[in-house]
Amino acid sequence: MTTTLPEQRRPQKSAPRERQPVSSRPRRRLNWLGGGAGWLWLIVVAVPLYWSFITSFKQQSNYYDSNPLVPSGDPTLDNYRMVVESDFLRYFLNSVVVTAGAVIPAVLVSFMAAYAIVRGWRMRFLRAVNGLFLMGLAIPLQATIIPIYLIIIKLHLYDNLLALILPSIAFAVPLSVLVLANFIRDVPKELFDSMRVDGATEWTTLWRLAAPLTRPAIVTVSIFNALTIWNGFLLPLVLTQSPEQRTLPLALWNFQGQYGVNVPAVLAAVVLTTLPVLILYAFGRRQLLSGLTAGFSR
């Protein structure tokens, strides 16, 4: 009879503990200072808008007796009726004509100039032209208002909408060329070379290739120039005189008397003047933001 001795059991090594995967995402730190500054800026911007809107429905008789931040218990539309009856449509059409008449030529000229500068950068003439456009960014409108006035008088365009359109085009071109040129530089050079191999002319390449690829930049400069020209006050003040040639910012003076100001009527006109700007921004805000960020990404 044989007996089997039990085998000595070797001490088993403990299995290594599984390491917990370390998240590769950095932990988000709450920026309390930036968030607080953002909310503070929102309040600074929202309170005047709220005050303007509720005041436009108040009556002039009890405006100074009421709390400025409390809506009126008896709202009225008389202020808006007064604004519409005071040739508001004429001023509105004048602003539309000046804005459209300046933005469309400025964007077209700027786009073609930016394309020529980018594609013909080796030419000294085009580099000099680009330098002139950059110098135009450093010249403010206020510094040139007297020469502009004298030129308009010599051209016999005083008190005419064309006197507002021509200087607006000149001041819109430099910034538009800068933004559009940065976008065109981002277009791959191989695409231009392939268009040339296919026999396309520069004009065809301009409108068939460069224009569709730089659409965000075109929308960006169009909206920015439209807002600037729409809110312009100095040029209409200096270069126009008759009420028939006034634009909306200048027409707000109609509600300012010699001894007082009809504040609710002025704010009603401000609300009506701002509506087209808000509608334009609502439709083009995505293109505007993408253009402002991508155009200067280089």
Rosetta blueprint (number, residue, H / E / L):
1 M L
2 T L
3 T L
4 T L
5 L L
6 P L
7 E L
8 Q L
9 R L
10 R L
11 P L
12 Q L
13 K L
14 S L
15 A L
16 P L
17 R L
18 E L
19 R L
20 Q L
21 P L
22 V L
23 S L
24 S L
25 R L
26 P L
27 R L
28 R L
29 R L
30 L L
31 N L
32 W H
33 L H
34 G H
35 G H
36 G H
37 A H
38 G H
39 W H
40 L H
41 W H
42 L H
43 I H
44 V H
45 V H
46 A H
47 V H
48 P H
49 L H
50 Y H
51 W H
52 S H
53 F H
54 I H
55 T H
56 S L
57 F L
58 K L
59 Q L
60 Q L
61 S L
62 N L
63 Y L
64 Y L
65 D L
66 S L
67 N L
68 P L
69 L L
70 V L
71 P L
72 S L
73 G L
74 D L
75 P L
76 T L
77 L L
78 D H
79 N H
80 Y H
81 R H
82 M H
83 V H
84 V H
85 E H
86 S H
87 D H
88 F H
89 L H
90 R H
91 Y H
92 F H
93 L H
94 N H
95 S H
96 V H
97 V H
98 V H
99 T H
100 A H
101 G H
102 A H
103 V H
104 I H
105 P H
106 A H
107 V H
108 L H
109 V H
110 S H
111 F H
112 M H
113 A H
114 A H
115 Y H
116 A H
117 I H
118 V H
119 R H
120 G L
121 W L
122 R L
123 M L
124 R H
125 F H
126 L H
127 R H
128 A H
129 V H
130 N H
131 G H
132 L H
133 F H
134 L H
135 M H
136 G H
137 L L
138 A L
139 I L
140 P L
141 L H
142 Q H
143 A H
144 T H
145 I H
146 I H
147 P H
148 I H
149 Y H
150 L H
151 I H
152 I H
153 I H
154 K H
155 L L
156 H L
157 L L
158 Y L
159 D L
160 N L
161 L H
162 L H
163 A H
164 L H
165 I H
166 L H
167 P H
168 S H
169 I H
170 A H
171 F H
172 A H
173 V H
174 P H
175 L H
176 S H
177 V H
178 L H
179 V H
180 L H
181 A H
182 N H
183 F H
184 I H
185 R H
186 D L
187 V L
188 P L
189 K H
190 E H
191 L H
192 F H
193 D H
194 S H
195 M H
196 R H
197 V H
198 D L
199 G L
200 A L
201 T L
202 E H
203 W H
204 T H
205 T H
206 L H
207 W H
208 R H
209 L H
210 A H
211 A H
212 P H
213 L H
214 T L
215 R H
216 P H
217 A H
218 I H
219 V H
220 T H
221 V H
222 S H
223 I H
224 F H
225 N H
226 A H
227 L H
228 T H
229 I H
230 W H
231 N L
232 G L
233 F L
234 L H
235 L H
236 P H
237 L H
238 V H
239 L H
240 T L
241 Q L
242 S L
243 P H
244 E H
245 Q H
246 R L
247 T L
248 L H
249 P H
250 L H
251 A H
252 L H
253 W H
254 N H
255 F H
256 Q E
257 G L
258 Q L
259 Y L
260 G L
261 V E
262 N L
263 V H
264 P H
265 A H
266 V H
267 L H
268 A H
269 A H
270 V H
271 V H
272 L H
273 T H
274 T H
275 L H
276 P H
277 V H
278 L H
279 I H
280 L H
281 Y H
282 A H
283 F H
284 G H
285 R H
286 R H
287 Q H
288 L H
289 L H
290 S H
291 G H
292 L H
293 T H
294 A H
295 G L
296 F L
297 S L
298 R L
